[in-house]
């Protein structure tokens, strides 16, 4: 019994997502009604900039406020599952998913996942690679993913895009 409890706790700690719902993607409204993030400076391969995903000042050209979003090239097609490092993606603090396997694997599935902001500008503080974590929702729409994203807390944060998982 003790071993089972330990394994259960270990499994909970290692889990980066919780399944919200699993149904046919053609029936999911967010798979058809979403905003597009396609600004090239949002890609992990782009360097520093001063954009943010907040309707304030220096707002990203493709940011429309809290909504469902799909990433499209040249921004990328997904939110990366590892940090691109601070001062990339056309911003200071980069938004990424800190756990490999954060994206749902089954078509039509929605999961809640943790998103982090990398604030480690000088690469000397690993504890700054996940500041102010937030929960987001990711839906697998067959050939693509959509993300339920909110305005960022600070105007130095931006959701990053990558070309693949």
ROVEXGU-793433 format. One line per 10 residues: number of its first residue (from 0); their letters; for each residue x, y, z of N, C-alpha, C. Coordinates in steps of 0.1 Angstrom, whole numbers, padded with zeros to 4 digits. Last residue first. Example, Ala and Ser with C-alpha at 12.3 -4.5 7.8 and 13.67 -1.06 7.14 Angstrom:
% residues 2
1> sa> 0128,-0022,0071,0137,-0011,0071,0129,0000,0079; 0132,-0057,0078,0123,-0045,0078,0132,-0033,0078
//
This chain:
% residues 165
164> xxxxxxxxxx> 0074,0202,-0325,0075,0198,-0311,0089,0192,-0309; 0082,0230,-0346,0078,0217,-0344,0080,0213,-0329; 0088,0257,-0347,0084,0251,-0359,0079,0237,-0358; 0074,0277,-0321,0084,0269,-0326,0079,0262,-0338; 0067,0308,-0304,0063,0298,-0314,0075,0290,-0318; 0060,0323,-0272,0069,0319,-0283,0063,0309,-0292; 0043,0350,-0258,0042,0335,-0261,0051,0333,-0273; 0060,0373,-0237,0054,0370,-0250,0054,0355,-0252; 0066,0400,-0214,0063,0386,-0217,0056,0384,-0230; 0066,0425,-0207,0079,0420,-0212,0078,0405,-0215
154> xxxxxxxxxx> 0044,0435,-0194,0046,0439,-0208,0061,0436,-0211; 0029,0409,-0175,0038,0420,-0176,0040,0423,-0191; 0010,0389,-0179,0009,0397,-0166,0018,0410,-0168; -0007,0386,-0211,0004,0384,-0202,0004,0393,-0190; -0040,0376,-0217,-0030,0387,-0217,-0019,0383,-0207; -0043,0341,-0223,-0047,0353,-0217,-0036,0364,-0220; -0052,0314,-0245,-0042,0323,-0239,-0048,0336,-0234; -0057,0283,-0255,-0065,0293,-0248,-0055,0302,-0241; -0046,0271,-0286,-0042,0274,-0272,-0051,0285,-0267; -0046,0244,-0309,-0050,0257,-0305,-0048,0259,-0290
144> xxxxxxxxxx> -0027,0225,-0333,-0032,0227,-0319,-0037,0242,-0318; -0034,0204,-0362,-0028,0215,-0355,-0033,0216,-0341; -0047,0183,-0373,-0035,0187,-0379,-0028,0198,-0372; -0065,0179,-0347,-0061,0170,-0358,-0048,0173,-0364; -0064,0197,-0326,-0075,0198,-0336,-0072,0189,-0348; -0061,0196,-0292,-0055,0189,-0304,-0066,0189,-0315; -0058,0224,-0272,-0067,0215,-0278,-0060,0209,-0291; -0048,0236,-0240,-0043,0232,-0254,-0053,0222,-0259; -0049,0263,-0218,-0056,0251,-0223,-0051,0249,-0237; -0027,0272,-0190,-0033,0275,-0203,-0040,0262,-0207
134> xxxxxxxxxx> -0016,0288,-0161,-0023,0276,-0167,-0029,0281,-0180; 0017,0301,-0155,0002,0303,-0157,-0003,0290,-0163; 0045,0312,-0134,0038,0302,-0143,0023,0304,-0143; 0065,0332,-0126,0051,0335,-0128,0044,0325,-0137; 0094,0317,-0142,0088,0327,-0133,0073,0329,-0136; 0116,0297,-0149,0101,0295,-0148,0095,0304,-0138; 0142,0305,-0148,0137,0300,-0161,0122,0296,-0161; 0153,0312,-0125,0145,0322,-0132,0140,0318,-0145; 0168,0291,-0116,0155,0293,-0110,0147,0304,-0116; 0193,0295,-0129,0183,0285,-0134,0169,0286,-0128
124> xxxxxxxxxx> 0210,0322,-0134,0200,0318,-0123,0190,0308,-0129; 0226,0330,-0154,0232,0326,-0142,0223,0321,-0131; 0217,0341,-0179,0220,0326,-0178,0227,0322,-0165; 0207,0366,-0179,0222,0365,-0179,0226,0350,-0178; 0180,0364,-0179,0186,0372,-0190,0201,0370,-0190; 0156,0345,-0172,0171,0343,-0169,0179,0350,-0180; 0130,0342,-0174,0135,0356,-0170,0150,0355,-0167; 0106,0326,-0191,0120,0326,-0189,0126,0340,-0186; 0076,0315,-0180,0083,0327,-0186,0097,0326,-0182; 0055,0286,-0186,0065,0294,-0179,0070,0306,-0187
114> xxxxxxxxxx> 0024,0270,-0183,0033,0277,-0192,0042,0286,-0183; 0009,0238,-0179,0016,0249,-0172,0025,0256,-0183; -0023,0229,-0192,-0009,0227,-0191,-0003,0240,-0184; -0052,0209,-0198,-0046,0221,-0191,-0031,0219,-0189; -0063,0197,-0229,-0056,0195,-0217,-0053,0209,-0211; -0085,0180,-0251,-0081,0193,-0245,-0074,0190,-0232; -0087,0161,-0281,-0085,0161,-0267,-0080,0176,-0263; -0089,0158,-0308,-0101,0161,-0301,-0099,0163,-0286; -0064,0133,-0310,-0072,0142,-0317,-0085,0145,-0309; -0041,0129,-0284,-0052,0124,-0291,-0060,0135,-0297
104> xxxxxxxxxx> -0021,0143,-0270,-0017,0133,-0280,-0029,0128,-0289; -0016,0177,-0260,-0024,0165,-0260,-0020,0156,-0272; 0016,0188,-0248,0006,0188,-0258,-0003,0175,-0257; 0036,0181,-0230,0026,0190,-0226,0014,0190,-0235; 0059,0167,-0236,0047,0159,-0236,0035,0168,-0231; 0082,0183,-0215,0080,0175,-0227,0067,0167,-0226; 0074,0212,-0198,0074,0198,-0197,0073,0192,-0211; 0072,0240,-0200,0084,0234,-0194,0085,0219,-0194; 0064,0260,-0227,0059,0249,-0219,0071,0241,-0213; 0069,0296,-0227,0072,0282,-0232,0065,0272,-0223
94> xxxxxxxxxx> 0077,0329,-0233,0067,0320,-0229,0069,0306,-0235; 0104,0350,-0224,0098,0341,-0234,0089,0331,-0227; 0111,0383,-0218,0107,0370,-0211,0099,0361,-0220; 0116,0400,-0240,0125,0398,-0230,0123,0384,-0223; 0111,0394,-0276,0108,0399,-0263,0119,0397,-0253; 0114,0379,-0300,0110,0393,-0301,0106,0400,-0288; 0124,0354,-0293,0110,0355,-0297,0105,0370,-0297; 0146,0361,-0265,0143,0356,-0278,0128,0359,-0281; 0152,0366,-0238,0156,0375,-0248,0156,0369,-0262; 0158,0334,-0224,0153,0347,-0223,0158,0355,-0235
84> xxxxxxxxxx> 0153,0303,-0241,0161,0312,-0234,0155,0326,-0234; 0134,0286,-0250,0143,0291,-0260,0154,0300,-0254; 0126,0258,-0229,0129,0272,-0230,0138,0275,-0242; 0103,0234,-0244,0115,0237,-0237,0118,0252,-0239; 0082,0232,-0261,0082,0224,-0249,0095,0224,-0242; 0068,0260,-0278,0079,0251,-0276,0077,0244,-0262; 0037,0261,-0294,0044,0266,-0283,0055,0256,-0279; 0037,0257,-0330,0034,0252,-0316,0041,0261,-0306; 0045,0267,-0354,0032,0260,-0354,0028,0256,-0340; 0058,0300,-0363,0059,0286,-0359,0046,0280,-0359
74> xxxxxxxxxx> 0057,0324,-0376,0058,0324,-0361,0062,0310,-0356; 0052,0325,-0403,0066,0322,-0399,0068,0322,-0383; 0031,0297,-0395,0044,0302,-0399,0042,0317,-0404; 0009,0299,-0367,0011,0297,-0381,0025,0303,-0385; -0010,0289,-0339,0003,0294,-0344,0004,0290,-0358; -0041,0300,-0328,-0034,0290,-0335,-0021,0296,-0340; -0060,0307,-0298,-0050,0310,-0308,-0044,0298,-0315; -0087,0320,-0281,-0081,0308,-0286,-0072,0313,-0297; -0080,0349,-0259,-0088,0342,-0269,-0081,0328,-0272; -0072,0382,-0249,-0075,0368,-0245,-0084,0361,-0255
64> xxxxxxxxxx> -0058,0400,-0278,-0064,0399,-0264,-0067,0385,-0261; -0045,0398,-0302,-0058,0403,-0302,-0065,0403,-0288; -0013,0401,-0317,-0021,0398,-0305,-0034,0405,-0305; 0003,0407,-0338,-0007,0397,-0341,-0015,0393,-0328; 0021,0427,-0329,0012,0430,-0340,0001,0420,-0343; 0023,0430,-0294,0026,0423,-0305,0016,0425,-0317; 0023,0463,-0279,0016,0450,-0281,0021,0443,-0294; 0034,0486,-0269,0043,0477,-0276,0037,0463,-0277; 0010,0488,-0242,0019,0495,-0252,0029,0484,-0257; -0016,0469,-0242,-0011,0480,-0234,-0003,0488,-0244
54> xxxxxxxxxx> -0026,0440,-0242,-0032,0451,-0248,-0028,0464,-0240; 0000,0417,-0244,-0009,0425,-0235,-0014,0437,-0242; 0025,0404,-0252,0011,0399,-0255,0001,0405,-0244; 0051,0425,-0264,0044,0418,-0254,0030,0414,-0258; 0083,0434,-0278,0069,0431,-0279,0064,0424,-0267; 0110,0439,-0280,0103,0445,-0269,0088,0443,-0270; 0136,0415,-0286,0128,0426,-0290,0120,0431,-0278; 0161,0391,-0295,0155,0400,-0286,0146,0411,-0293; 0157,0368,-0323,0164,0374,-0311,0155,0382,-0303; 0141,0339,-0335,0143,0353,-0336,0149,0358,-0322
44> xxxxxxxxxx> 0136,0313,-0330,0149,0316,-0337,0151,0331,-0339; 0111,0311,-0320,0122,0309,-0311,0135,0313,-0317; 0089,0337,-0334,0096,0324,-0335,0108,0323,-0326; 0080,0363,-0334,0075,0354,-0323,0083,0341,-0323; 0086,0376,-0357,0095,0378,-0345,0091,0370,-0333; 0066,0369,-0375,0079,0362,-0376,0088,0364,-0364; 0033,0363,-0365,0044,0373,-0366,0058,0366,-0365; 0011,0348,-0361,0020,0345,-0372,0031,0355,-0374; -0016,0336,-0346,-0003,0342,-0342,0007,0338,-0353; -0051,0341,-0350,-0038,0336,-0355,-0026,0343,-0350
34> xxxxxxxxxx> -0080,0330,-0332,-0071,0340,-0337,-0058,0334,-0342; -0108,0308,-0340,-0096,0311,-0333,-0089,0323,-0340; -0129,0284,-0346,-0130,0299,-0343,-0118,0303,-0334; -0123,0258,-0350,-0128,0265,-0361,-0128,0280,-0359; -0116,0248,-0326,-0109,0243,-0337,-0113,0250,-0350; -0134,0257,-0307,-0121,0264,-0308,-0113,0259,-0320; -0156,0239,-0310,-0157,0253,-0315,-0144,0260,-0317; -0155,0207,-0319,-0149,0216,-0310,-0149,0230,-0316; -0162,0189,-0338,-0173,0194,-0330,-0168,0205,-0320; -0139,0181,-0350,-0148,0188,-0358,-0160,0194,-0351
24> xxxxxxxxxx> -0127,0166,-0329,-0122,0179,-0332,-0132,0187,-0341; -0146,0147,-0307,-0143,0149,-0321,-0139,0163,-0323; -0131,0149,-0274,-0142,0147,-0283,-0138,0150,-0297; -0123,0151,-0242,-0119,0144,-0254,-0131,0142,-0262; -0112,0174,-0217,-0122,0168,-0225,-0117,0162,-0237; -0090,0177,-0200,-0102,0184,-0197,-0114,0177,-0204; -0063,0161,-0185,-0072,0160,-0196,-0085,0167,-0192; -0036,0179,-0174,-0047,0171,-0170,-0057,0172,-0181; 0000,0178,-0173,-0012,0182,-0179,-0024,0174,-0172; 0023,0168,-0163,0023,0182,-0166,0010,0187,-0172
14> xxxxxxxxxx> 0033,0146,-0137,0023,0149,-0147,0023,0164,-0150; 0049,0142,-0116,0055,0142,-0130,0045,0146,-0140; 0032,0142,-0094,0042,0153,-0095,0048,0153,-0109; 0016,0120,-0100,0010,0133,-0099,0020,0144,-0101; 0036,0100,-0097,0029,0102,-0110,0022,0115,-0111; 0042,0102,-0070,0052,0104,-0080,0046,0107,-0094; 0017,0094,-0059,0022,0108,-0057,0033,0111,-0067; 0017,0067,-0069,0006,0076,-0072,0011,0091,-0070; 0040,0057,-0056,0039,0057,-0071,0028,0067,-0075; 0032,0060,-0029,0043,0067,-0034,0043,0068,-0049
4> xxxxx> 0009,0042,-0029,0007,0056,-0026,0019,0065,-0031; 0023,0018,-0035,0012,0023,-0044,0010,0038,-0041; 0039,0016,-0012,0045,0017,-0025,0035,0023,-0035; 0020,0013,0008,0029,0024,0008,0035,0027,-0005; 0008,-0012,0000,0000,0000,0000,0009,0013,0000
//
